[in-house]
Amino acid sequence: LSKDFIRGTVKLALNEDLYPSGDITSSLINNDRVITAKLISNQSAIVGGLLFAKQTFALIDNKIKFIIKKKDGSRVKKGNLIALIKGNAKNILIAERVALNFLSHISGIATKTNEFVKLAGKKTKICCTRKTIPNLRVIQKYAVKLGGGTNHRFNLSDEYLIKDNHIASSDLKSLVLKAIKNKKGKKITVEVDTIKQLKSILGLKFNRVLLDNMSVGNLRKSVKIAKKYYETEASGNVNLKTVKAIASTGVNRISVGSI
C-alpha cells in the first residue's frame, strides 16, 4: 500500500475520533512526561497494520518514535513484542486507540484467513469476496493477502461474474455468450448451482466456473467435468469445519465471505 494511501486513511480515522474538540480527557494531563510503551500480542496471530499504527502516532506527534519489532505478515505468539512506542505520554494516549483499531482489524482478518489457508492446503487458493465493510475494502483485501489468501475481483468493473441473481432475470447461456462477445480482455466467471446448469454451458469460452452451494459429492463430480475447460471455484457454506472437505474435491479456489 502506498504511503499516501496509509496517511490519508489514518487522517480520516483520526478526524473521526478527534472532531471537533480533540481528546478532551487527555488534555487534562499537562505535563511533558516521556514514556516507553510496549505493544504486545495477546494471542498467536498473523500481525498486520503496523505502518497504519506508526502513521497514527506520527500524525499526532512526529517526535513519537514507533520502533517496529515484527513485520506485517509475520506470525507472532502470545506475549511477543510487536513494537516499542517512545514519546510524550499525553500524545501517545491520544493516538493509542486508532492505532490499535488498525492493528487489531488487519491482524484479525489476516489471522482468520491464514486458518482457512492452512486447512485448504497448498493446491487450493482461499479467496476473499466483495463482502467488505464499505470504504474499508483496500485495507481488508490487503489483510487477506497478509494471511496468505488471494484477492478476488476488487470491484464490479474488474471481471464478469454471472451469478444466480443475474440468471434469475435472464437466460444463463445468452448471458455467457454476451459476456464472451463483450469481454475486451476481462475475465469471465460463471456461477452454477447444479450439474445440469454446468453441462448446459460446457465448452463455451469463459475462464472460471463458480460452483455455488453444492454438496461435497456434487462438487467432486462438477470439478471432474469442468477441470478440462475452466478454473474451478467453490462458494457457499464455507467455514473452518467444512473447508478441508471442500478443498479435497480438487477445486482450484474457495471463496470465503466471512474473512
Backbone hydrogen bonds in HBPLUS format (Angstrom, degrees):
<---DONOR---> <-ACCEPTOR-->    atom                        ^
c    i                          cat <-CA-CA->   ^        H-A-AA   ^      H-
h    n   atom  resd res      DA  || num        DHA   H-A  angle D-A-AA Bond
n    s   type  num  typ     dist DA aas  dist angle  dist       angle   num
A0006-ILE N   A0002-SER O   3.07 MM   4  6.40 168.0  2.08 155.2 157.6     1
A0007-ARG N   A0003-LYS O   2.86 MM   4  6.02 166.5  1.88 151.8 156.1     2
A0008-GLY N   A0004-ASP O   2.92 MM   4  6.00 164.0  1.94 146.3 151.0     3
A0009-THR N   A0005-PHE O   2.93 MM   4  6.07 160.5  1.96 153.2 158.5     4
A0010-VAL N   A0006-ILE O   2.96 MM   4  6.11 163.0  1.99 152.2 156.8     5
A0011-LYS N   A0007-ARG O   2.91 MM   4  6.11 154.4  1.98 147.7 155.2     6
A0012-LEU N   A0008-GLY O   3.17 MM   4  6.42 157.3  2.22 144.1 148.7     7
A0013-ALA N   A0009-THR O   3.12 MM   4  6.41 155.0  2.18 144.6 151.5     8
A0014-LEU N   A0010-VAL O   2.88 MM   4  6.14 158.7  1.92 155.4 160.5     9
A0015-ASN N   A0011-LYS O   2.95 MM   4  6.12 154.4  2.01 146.6 154.1    10
A0016-GLU N   A0012-LEU O   3.00 MM   4  6.24 151.7  2.08 144.5 151.7    11
A0017-ASP N   A0013-ALA O   3.16 MM   4  6.42 145.3  2.29 139.2 148.0    12
A0018-LEU N   A0014-LEU O   2.83 MM   4  5.91 142.5  1.97 150.3 160.4    13
A0019-TYR N   A0015-ASN O   3.00 MM   4  5.41 148.9  2.10 142.6 144.4    14
A0022-GLY N   A0018-LEU O   2.68 MM   4  4.28 150.2  1.77 167.6 156.9    15
A0027-SER N   A0023-ASP O   3.07 MM   4  6.22 140.5  2.23 147.5 158.7    16
A0028-LEU N   A0025-THR O   3.04 MM   3  5.65 162.6  2.07 115.4 121.0    17
A0029-ILE N   A0026-SER O   3.02 MM   3  5.62 157.5  2.07 115.2 121.5    18
A0089-ALA N   A0033-ARG O   2.88 MM  56  5.83 168.4  1.90 169.2 167.9    19
A0035-ILE N   A0087-GLY O   2.86 MM  52  5.63 163.0  1.89 158.2 153.5    20
A0087-GLY N   A0035-ILE O   3.01 MM  52  5.63 159.3  2.06 157.3 164.0    21
A0037-ALA N   A0085-ILE O   2.72 MM  48  5.02 165.0  1.74 151.0 155.1    22
A0085-ILE N   A0037-ALA O   2.85 MM  48  5.02 163.5  1.88 152.6 155.8    23
A0039-LEU N   A0083-ALA O   2.86 MM  44  5.08 165.0  1.88 163.8 159.1    24
A0082-ILE N   A0039-LEU O   2.72 MM  43  5.40 166.3  1.73 166.5 169.2    25
A0041-SER N   A0080-ASN O   3.03 MM  39  5.56 158.3  2.08 154.0 159.0    26
A0079-GLY N   A0041-SER O   2.78 MM  38  5.31 169.0  1.80 144.0 147.2    27
A0045-ALA N   A0076-VAL O   2.92 MM  31  5.38 155.0  1.98 141.3 147.1    28
A0076-VAL N   A0045-ALA O   2.79 MM  31  5.38 168.5  1.80 160.8 164.8    29
A0047-VAL N   A0074-SER O   3.01 MM  27  5.82 162.5  2.04 168.3 164.3    30
A0073-GLY N   A0047-VAL O   2.72 MM  26  5.57 169.3  1.73 175.6 172.8    31
A0052-PHE N   A0049-GLY O   3.13 MM   3  5.25 127.5  2.42  99.4 113.1    32
A0053-ALA N   A0049-GLY O   3.07 MM   4  6.41 156.4  2.13 151.9 158.5    33
A0054-LYS N   A0050-LEU O   2.87 MM   4  6.09 162.1  1.91 148.2 153.4    34
A0055-GLN N   A0051-LEU O   3.03 MM   4  6.04 156.9  2.08 134.7 140.9    35
A0056-THR N   A0052-PHE O   2.99 MM   4  6.20 145.2  2.12 142.2 151.7    36
A0057-PHE N   A0053-ALA O   3.25 MM   4  6.64 161.3  2.29 156.1 157.5    37
A0058-ALA N   A0054-LYS O   3.06 MM   4  6.28 156.1  2.12 145.7 153.2    38
A0059-LEU N   A0055-GLN O   2.93 MM   4  6.08 152.2  2.00 149.4 154.7    39
A0060-ILE N   A0056-THR O   3.34 MM   4  6.58 144.0  2.48 140.9 149.7    40
A0061-ASP N   A0057-PHE O   2.87 MM   4  6.03 162.2  1.91 153.1 158.6    41
A0064-ILE N   A0061-ASP O   3.04 MM   3  5.74 166.9  2.05 121.7 125.9    42
A0065-LYS N   A0086-LYS O   2.77 MM  21  5.05 161.3  1.80 155.8 157.8    43
A0086-LYS N   A0065-LYS O   2.86 MM  21  5.05 160.5  1.90 145.7 152.3    44
A0067-ILE N   A0084-LEU O   2.78 MM  17  5.03 159.8  1.82 158.5 160.6    45
A0084-LEU N   A0067-ILE O   2.91 MM  17  5.03 152.8  1.99 136.0 144.5    46
A0069-LYS N   A0082-ILE O   2.82 MM  13  5.10 160.9  1.86 144.1 142.0    47
A0074-SER N   A0071-LYS O   3.04 MM   3  5.61 153.8  2.11 140.5 140.2    48
A0080-ASN N   A0077-LYS O   3.05 MM   3  5.61 159.2  2.09 141.4 139.8    49
A0092-ILE N   A0088-ASN O   2.98 MM   4  6.22 152.3  2.05 154.8 163.4    50
A0093-LEU N   A0089-ALA O   3.01 MM   4  6.28 155.6  2.08 150.1 156.3    51
A0094-ILE N   A0090-LYS O   3.09 MM   4  6.42 145.1  2.22 142.6 152.1    52
A0095-ALA N   A0091-ASN O   3.21 MM   4  6.43 156.9  2.27 144.9 149.3    53
A0096-GLU N   A0092-ILE O   2.96 MM   4  5.80 133.9  2.18 144.8 157.2    54
A0099-ALA N   A0095-ALA O   3.12 MM   4  6.21 169.4  2.13 166.4 169.6    55
A0100-LEU N   A0096-GLU O   2.96 MM   4  6.19 161.3  1.99 153.9 159.5    56
A0101-ASN N   A0097-ARG O   2.81 MM   4  6.00 149.0  1.91 149.6 158.5    57
A0102-PHE N   A0098-VAL O   3.16 MM   4  6.47 159.9  2.21 151.6 154.7    58
A0103-LEU N   A0099-ALA O   3.12 MM   4  6.38 168.3  2.13 149.9 153.3    59
A0104-SER N   A0100-LEU O   2.77 MM   4  5.87 171.4  1.78 155.2 157.7    60
A0105-HIS N   A0101-ASN O   3.06 MM   4  5.97 160.6  2.10 142.9 148.6    61
A0106-ILE N   A0102-PHE O   3.07 MM   4  6.07 170.4  2.08 152.6 155.5    62
A0107-SER N   A0103-LEU O   2.90 MM   4  5.80 159.4  1.94 145.9 152.8    63
A0108-GLY N   A0104-SER O   2.88 MM   4  5.72 145.9  2.00 132.2 142.0    64
A0109-ILE N   A0105-HIS O   3.13 MM   4  6.39 162.2  2.17 150.2 152.9    65
A0110-ALA N   A0106-ILE O   3.03 MM   4  6.19 167.0  2.05 150.7 154.9    66
A0111-THR N   A0107-SER O   2.85 MM   4  5.91 157.2  1.90 146.7 153.0    67
A0112-LYS N   A0108-GLY O   2.99 MM   4  6.15 165.3  2.01 149.1 153.0    68
A0113-THR N   A0109-ILE O   2.88 MM   4  5.98 164.7  1.90 151.9 156.8    69
A0114-ASN N   A0110-ALA O   3.01 MM   4  6.14 156.3  2.06 142.0 148.5    70
A0115-GLU N   A0111-THR O   3.15 MM   4  6.48 142.0  2.30 142.8 152.2    71
A0115-GLU N   A0112-LYS O   3.17 MM   3  5.21 126.0  2.48  96.4 109.9    72
A0116-PHE N   A0112-LYS O   3.32 MM   4  6.74 155.0  2.39 149.2 154.5    73
A0116-PHE N   A0113-THR O   3.07 MM   3  5.29 117.7  2.47 101.2 115.6    74
A0117-VAL N   A0113-THR O   2.91 MM   4  6.22 157.9  1.96 151.4 158.6    75
A0118-LYS N   A0114-ASN O   2.97 MM   4  6.10 162.5  2.00 149.1 152.0    76
A0119-LEU N   A0115-GLU O   3.27 MM   4  6.45 155.7  2.33 140.3 146.6    77
A0120-ALA N   A0116-PHE O   2.91 MM   4  6.07 150.7  2.00 152.3 160.6    78
A0121-GLY N   A0117-VAL O   3.23 MM   4  6.38 140.7  2.40 144.8 152.9    79
A0125-LYS N   A0252-ASN O   2.91 MM 127  6.35 162.7  1.94 152.6 149.4    80
A0254-ILE N   A0125-LYS O   2.81 MM 129  6.22 148.2  1.91 163.1 173.8    81
A0150-THR N   A0126-ILE O   2.70 MM  24  5.90 157.9  1.75 160.2 165.3    82
A0127-CYS N   A0254-ILE O   2.81 MM 127  5.93 170.2  1.81 150.9 151.9    83
A0256-VAL N   A0127-CYS O   2.84 MM 129  6.12 162.0  1.88 175.8 172.5    84
A0128-CYS N   A0150-THR O   3.14 MM  22  6.62 147.8  2.24 159.7 167.8    85
A0132-THR N   A0130-ARG O   2.81 MM   2  5.44 133.0  2.04 106.7  92.0    86
A0136-LEU N   A0133-ILE O   2.89 MM   3  5.44 155.3  1.95 146.6 148.5    87
A0140-GLN N   A0136-LEU O   2.94 MM   4  6.13 166.6  1.96 160.8 165.2    88
A0141-LYS N   A0137-ARG O   2.83 MM   4  5.92 162.1  1.86 155.3 159.8    89
A0142-TYR N   A0138-VAL O   2.94 MM   4  6.03 146.1  2.06 141.8 151.5    90
A0143-ALA N   A0139-ILE O   2.98 MM   4  6.25 152.2  2.06 145.0 152.2    91
A0144-VAL N   A0140-GLN O   3.10 MM   4  6.40 148.3  2.20 141.3 149.2    92
A0145-LYS N   A0141-LYS O   3.22 MM   4  6.50 155.8  2.29 142.1 147.1    93
A0146-LEU N   A0142-TYR O   3.10 MM   4  6.47 151.7  2.18 146.6 154.7    94
A0147-GLY N   A0143-ALA O   3.15 MM   4  6.46 142.1  2.30 142.6 152.1    95
A0147-GLY N   A0144-VAL O   3.12 MM   3  5.18 125.5  2.43  95.3 109.1    96
A0149-GLY N   A0144-VAL O   2.90 MM   5  5.15 152.6  1.98 154.6 145.9    97
A0148-GLY N   A0145-LYS O   3.00 MM   3  5.11 162.7  2.03 108.5 112.9    98
A0158-ASP N   A0155-ASN O   3.13 MM   3  5.71 162.9  2.17 119.3 124.4    99
A0160-TYR N   A0187-LYS O   2.90 MM  27  6.19 161.1  1.93 170.4 165.3   100
A0189-THR N   A0160-TYR O   2.78 MM  29  5.98 159.9  1.82 147.6 154.4   101
A0162-ILE N   A0189-THR O   2.90 MM  27  6.30 155.1  1.96 167.6 162.6   102
A0191-GLU N   A0162-ILE O   2.83 MM  29  5.96 167.2  1.85 170.0 169.5   103
A0166-HIS N   A0163-LYS O   3.02 MM   3  5.36 129.4  2.29 105.9 119.1   104
A0167-ILE N   A0163-LYS O   3.02 MM   4  6.35 161.9  2.05 154.9 160.5   105
A0168-ALA N   A0164-ASP O   2.83 MM   4  6.01 144.3  1.96 144.6 154.3   106
A0169-SER N   A0166-HIS O   3.15 MM   3  5.57 143.4  2.29 104.7 114.5   107
A0170-SER N   A0167-ILE O   3.13 MM   3  4.99 166.3  2.15 104.8 107.9   108
A0175-LEU N   A0171-ASP O   3.02 MM   4  6.19 154.0  2.09 157.0 164.9   109
A0176-VAL N   A0172-LEU O   3.06 MM   4  6.35 158.8  2.11 155.4 161.2   110
A0177-LEU N   A0173-LYS O   2.98 MM   4  6.23 162.2  2.01 150.7 155.5   111
A0178-LYS N   A0174-SER O   2.97 MM   4  6.12 152.3  2.05 141.7 149.1   112
A0179-ALA N   A0175-LEU O   2.97 MM   4  6.19 156.9  2.02 146.8 153.0   113
A0180-ILE N   A0176-VAL O   2.96 MM   4  6.23 156.5  2.01 150.6 156.7   114
A0181-LYS N   A0177-LEU O   3.05 MM   4  6.23 153.5  2.12 142.3 149.3   115
A0182-ASN N   A0178-LYS O   2.98 MM   4  6.19 145.9  2.10 145.9 155.1   116
A0186-LYS N   A0183-LYS O   2.83 MM   3  5.14 163.7  1.86 121.1 126.1   117
A0207-ASN N   A0188-ILE O   3.01 MM  19  5.32 137.4  2.19 134.8 147.8   118
A0208-ARG N   A0188-ILE O   3.11 MM  20  6.47 158.9  2.16 153.4 155.6   119
A0190-VAL N   A0208-ARG O   2.91 MM  18  6.42 155.8  1.96 155.8 161.0   120
A0210-LEU N   A0190-VAL O   2.75 MM  20  5.78 166.5  1.77 136.2 140.8   121
A0192-VAL N   A0210-LEU O   2.85 MM  18  6.17 159.1  1.90 162.4 163.4   122
A0212-ASP N   A0192-VAL O   2.99 MM  20  6.09 165.4  2.02 160.5 164.2   123
A0198-LEU N   A0194-THR O   3.17 MM   4  6.47 158.5  2.22 142.7 148.5   124
A0199-LYS N   A0195-ILE O   2.95 MM   4  6.21 161.9  1.99 151.7 155.5   125
A0200-SER N   A0196-LYS O   3.12 MM   4  6.35 140.7  2.28 142.2 152.6   126
A0200-SER N   A0197-GLN O   3.14 MM   3  5.16 126.3  2.44  94.7 108.8   127
A0201-ILE N   A0198-LEU O   3.23 MM   3  5.71 154.7  2.29 111.0 117.8   128
A0204-LEU N   A0201-ILE O   3.13 MM   3  5.85 166.2  2.15 138.5 141.8   129
A0206-PHE N   A0204-LEU O   3.05 MM   2  6.10 124.9  2.37 112.0  96.4   130
A0231-GLU N   A0207-ASN O   3.08 MM  24  6.37 168.2  2.10 157.4 154.5   131
A0209-VAL N   A0231-GLU O   2.94 MM  22  6.42 158.0  1.99 168.1 171.7   132
A0233-GLU N   A0209-VAL O   2.96 MM  24  6.22 145.0  2.08 165.3 163.6   133
A0211-LEU N   A0233-GLU O   2.64 MM  22  5.95 166.7  1.66 171.5 166.8   134
A0235-SER N   A0211-LEU O   3.13 MM  24  6.31 150.5  2.22 146.0 142.8   135
A0213-ASN N   A0235-SER O   2.84 MM  22  6.14 162.1  1.88 145.4 151.1   136
A0219-LEU N   A0215-SER O   2.82 MM   4  6.03 152.2  1.90 153.0 162.1   137
A0220-ARG N   A0216-VAL O   2.98 MM   4  6.17 158.9  2.03 145.6 150.3   138
A0221-LYS N   A0217-GLY O   3.15 MM   4  6.46 159.1  2.20 145.5 150.8   139
A0222-SER N   A0218-ASN O   2.85 MM   4  5.99 159.0  1.89 146.2 152.4   140
A0223-VAL N   A0219-LEU O   2.86 MM   4  6.06 161.5  1.89 156.2 160.5   141
A0224-LYS N   A0220-ARG O   3.16 MM   4  6.33 157.0  2.21 143.5 149.4   142
A0225-ILE N   A0221-LYS O   3.07 MM   4  6.36 149.6  2.16 144.6 152.8   143
A0226-ALA N   A0222-SER O   2.83 MM   4  5.97 162.1  1.86 155.3 160.3   144
A0227-LYS N   A0223-VAL O   2.91 MM   4  5.51 151.9  1.99 148.5 151.8   145
A0229-TYR N   A0226-ALA O   2.88 MM   3  5.56 144.1  2.01 122.7 132.6   146
A0230-TYR N   A0226-ALA O   2.93 MM   4  5.85 167.4  1.94 161.0 165.0   147
A0252-ASN N   A0232-THR O   3.12 MM  20  5.24 120.2  2.50 114.4 128.5   148
A0253-ARG N   A0232-THR O   3.00 MM  21  6.36 140.4  2.16 143.3 154.6   149
A0234-ALA N   A0253-ARG O   2.90 MM  19  6.36 153.1  1.97 144.0 149.6   150
A0255-SER N   A0234-ALA O   2.96 MM  21  6.37 161.1  2.00 169.6 175.6   151
A0242-THR N   A0239-ASN O   3.09 MM   3  5.36 131.2  2.34 103.9 116.5   152
A0243-VAL N   A0239-ASN O   2.95 MM   4  5.78 149.9  2.04 166.2 171.2   153
A0246-ILE N   A0242-THR O   3.11 MM   4  6.36 159.2  2.15 156.3 162.9   154
A0247-ALA N   A0243-VAL O   2.92 MM   4  6.09 160.1  1.96 148.3 153.5   155
A0248-SER N   A0244-LYS O   3.04 MM   4  6.24 140.3  2.21 139.6 150.2   156
A0249-THR N   A0246-ILE O   3.21 MM   3  5.69 162.8  2.24 111.8 117.0   157
A0250-GLY N   A0247-ALA O   3.14 MM   3  5.90 170.0  2.15 122.3 125.3   158
